[in-house]
């Protein structure tokens, strides 16, 4: 299925997706560095997951 892009007319709202991705990436790095679980919302529940160091493939 092809993703459909919607035109967003509010400049600030258009940047929200990128900002959330940057925040998630930083949270993952922080959890990895401090050896603490990453708290995520998945399938209607709040879950704590330990982060494994990413390897370049």
N, C-alpha and C positions, 0 to 999 in steps of 0.2 A: 504494500500500500504506500502510495506516495504522500509525503508530508505536505500539508497545505499551509502556506504562509498567509497570515492575515495582516493587512495594513494597519499599523498602529499610528495614530495621529499625535499622541502625547509623547514628546521626546523622552521624558523621564521614565515613563512606563515601558518604552521600547528597550531600555537598557537593563531592565530588571532581570531578565533571563541570564544575561552574561554575568551580572553581579552575583546572582545565586550560584552559578557554576564556579566563580572565583572563590566565593565564601566556602563552598563545599570542599574544594581542592585544598584550601588553607586549613580547614578543620581536620581533614584527613592527615595532612602533614603534621599538625600539632598533636593529634592523637598518636601518630606513629612515633614522634620524637619523645613524647612524655610517657609512652607505654600505658596509655589509658584507653578505655573503649570509646569507640565512635558511636554516638547516640543517633539513631536514624528512625524515621517513621516508615514502616513497611507493612503492607497488608492490614492497615487499620490498627497497628500496634506500635508502641515505642520499643525499640530493640537496641541493646548494647552489643556491639560487635568489636572484637579486637582487630586491629589493622595490621596486616602483614606488609612488609616492605615490598614495594613494587619492583619488579625486575624488568629491564628493557629486553624486549624480545627481538 
